[in-house]
Every structure is written in C-alpha cells, then in structure tokens.
Amino acid sequence: MSKHVGNVTNPFEMMEKYGADPVRMYMMTNSEPWDNLKFDPEGVDEMRRKLFGTLYNTYSFFALYANVDGFTYSEPDVPMNERPEIDRWILSSLHSLVKGVDRELTDYDPRVPVD
C-alpha cells in the first residue's frame, strides 16, 4: 500500500466492518515488523472467522449446555486428585499456555509461538 499511489485501506473502515481485535491480530501475525505490510481485507475476515469465530462458537456451546444443565458455578470445585485424568491434562495444558503467553508478553514479543 502506498499513500502516494492511493491504494491505502482506511483502518477505521476495517475496524468498523470486522472489529478492532481481528484487524489488530491480522496486522500482528501477517508479516514481520521489518517487512512491508501485505494488507488484504480478506485476510482480516479470515482471521475473524478462524480465531474469533471459534472463540464465539466455543462460548455458545458452553452457554447452551450450561443453561440446559442449570450450571451456575456456585458448586464447590472438585478436588484435583478426584478429577478425571483428561480434566487434569486440560488444566495442565492451560497452565502451560498461560505461563508461555505471560513469558512472551513480558518480553514484548507476542508474535513468537508458545511452546
């Protein structure tokens, strides 16, 4: 894109159409900071669908079945040693993810994949 050539995309129009988070995520992951940005509005839409659509669908699935089952999260937590192995594995993976993301954000480099 070049302002001189006149082929720039207005970022505010993209944020209005797709939302700020998909635009931000697309710009962070599309190219290295030292490279020229190869901006494609369809790439922003793909980011919105793949990442944020998945998050939305996951929440919708949870909310649907939580409402059906009357889940309110007011019940006491099941002790860790009484949980099924798959639950302990998921929680372990979650904690590893949180630790890795925290490490990368502390280093101010969120582009690096988490181990």
C-alpha positions as CSV (number, residue, x, y, z in Angstrom):
1,M,0.0,0.0,0.0
2,S,1.2,3.5,-0.8
3,K,-0.4,6.8,0.1
4,H,1.2,8.3,-3.0
5,V,-0.3,5.7,-5.3
6,G,-3.7,5.9,-3.5
7,N,-4.2,2.3,-2.7
8,V,-4.3,2.6,1.1
9,T,-7.0,1.0,3.2
10,N,-8.7,3.1,5.8
11,P,-8.0,1.2,9.1
12,F,-11.1,2.7,10.7
13,E,-13.3,1.2,7.9
14,M,-11.7,-2.2,8.5
15,M,-12.3,-1.9,12.3
16,E,-15.9,-0.8,11.7
17,K,-16.5,-3.8,9.4
18,Y,-14.6,-6.6,11.2
19,G,-13.8,-5.2,14.7
20,A,-10.6,-3.9,16.2
21,D,-9.4,-7.2,17.5
22,P,-9.3,-9.1,14.2
23,V,-7.6,-6.2,12.5
24,R,-5.0,-6.0,15.3
25,M,-4.4,-9.7,15.3
26,Y,-4.1,-9.8,11.5
27,M,-1.6,-7.0,11.5
28,M,0.5,-8.7,14.2
29,T,0.6,-12.1,12.5
30,N,0.6,-11.1,8.8
31,S,4.2,-10.1,8.4
32,E,7.4,-9.4,10.4
33,P,7.7,-5.9,11.8
34,W,10.7,-5.1,9.5
35,D,8.8,-6.2,6.3
36,N,6.3,-4.2,4.4
37,L,2.8,-5.0,5.5
38,K,0.9,-7.0,2.9
39,F,-2.6,-6.0,3.8
40,D,-5.5,-7.9,2.5
41,P,-9.1,-7.2,3.8
42,E,-10.0,-10.9,3.1
43,G,-7.2,-11.9,5.4
44,V,-8.8,-9.9,8.2
45,D,-12.1,-11.6,7.6
46,E,-10.3,-15.0,7.6
47,M,-8.7,-14.1,11.0
48,R,-12.1,-13.1,12.3
49,R,-13.7,-16.3,11.2
50,K,-11.0,-18.7,12.2
51,L,-9.9,-17.2,15.6
52,F,-12.8,-15.2,16.9
53,G,-15.5,-17.3,15.3
54,T,-14.0,-20.3,17.1
55,L,-14.0,-18.5,20.4
56,Y,-17.6,-17.4,19.9
57,N,-18.7,-20.9,18.9
58,T,-17.0,-22.4,21.9
59,Y,-18.7,-20.0,24.3
60,S,-22.0,-20.5,22.6
61,F,-21.7,-24.3,23.0
62,F,-20.8,-23.9,26.7
63,A,-23.6,-21.4,27.4
64,L,-26.2,-23.6,25.7
65,Y,-25.4,-26.7,27.7
66,A,-24.7,-24.8,30.9
67,N,-28.2,-23.3,30.7
68,V,-29.8,-26.7,29.9
69,D,-28.0,-28.3,32.9
70,G,-28.6,-25.4,35.2
71,F,-24.9,-24.8,35.7
72,T,-24.2,-21.7,37.9
73,Y,-20.7,-22.3,39.0
74,S,-21.9,-22.0,42.6
75,E,-21.0,-25.6,43.4
76,P,-17.6,-26.2,45.2
77,D,-14.7,-27.2,42.9
78,V,-13.9,-30.9,42.7
79,P,-10.5,-31.5,44.3
80,M,-7.8,-32.0,41.7
81,N,-7.0,-35.6,42.7
82,E,-10.6,-36.6,42.3
83,R,-10.9,-35.2,38.7
84,P,-10.6,-37.5,35.7
85,E,-7.2,-37.7,34.0
86,I,-8.4,-35.8,30.9
87,D,-9.5,-32.9,33.2
88,R,-6.1,-32.8,34.8
89,W,-4.4,-32.9,31.5
90,I,-6.5,-30.0,30.1
91,L,-5.8,-27.9,33.2
92,S,-2.1,-28.7,32.9
93,S,-2.1,-27.6,29.2
94,L,-4.0,-24.4,30.2
95,H,-1.5,-23.5,32.9
96,S,1.4,-24.2,30.4
97,L,-0.2,-21.9,27.9
98,V,-0.8,-19.1,30.4
99,K,2.8,-19.4,31.6
100,G,4.1,-19.3,28.0
101,V,1.9,-16.3,26.9
102,D,2.9,-14.4,30.1
103,R,6.6,-15.0,29.3
104,E,6.2,-13.8,25.7
105,L,4.1,-10.8,26.6
106,T,6.6,-9.9,29.4
107,D,9.3,-10.0,26.7
108,Y,7.1,-7.7,24.5
109,D,7.1,-10.2,21.6
110,P,3.7,-11.7,21.2
111,R,4.4,-12.9,17.7
112,V,6.6,-15.8,18.8
113,P,4.7,-19.1,19.1
114,V,4.3,-20.5,22.6
115,D,6.0,-23.8,23.3
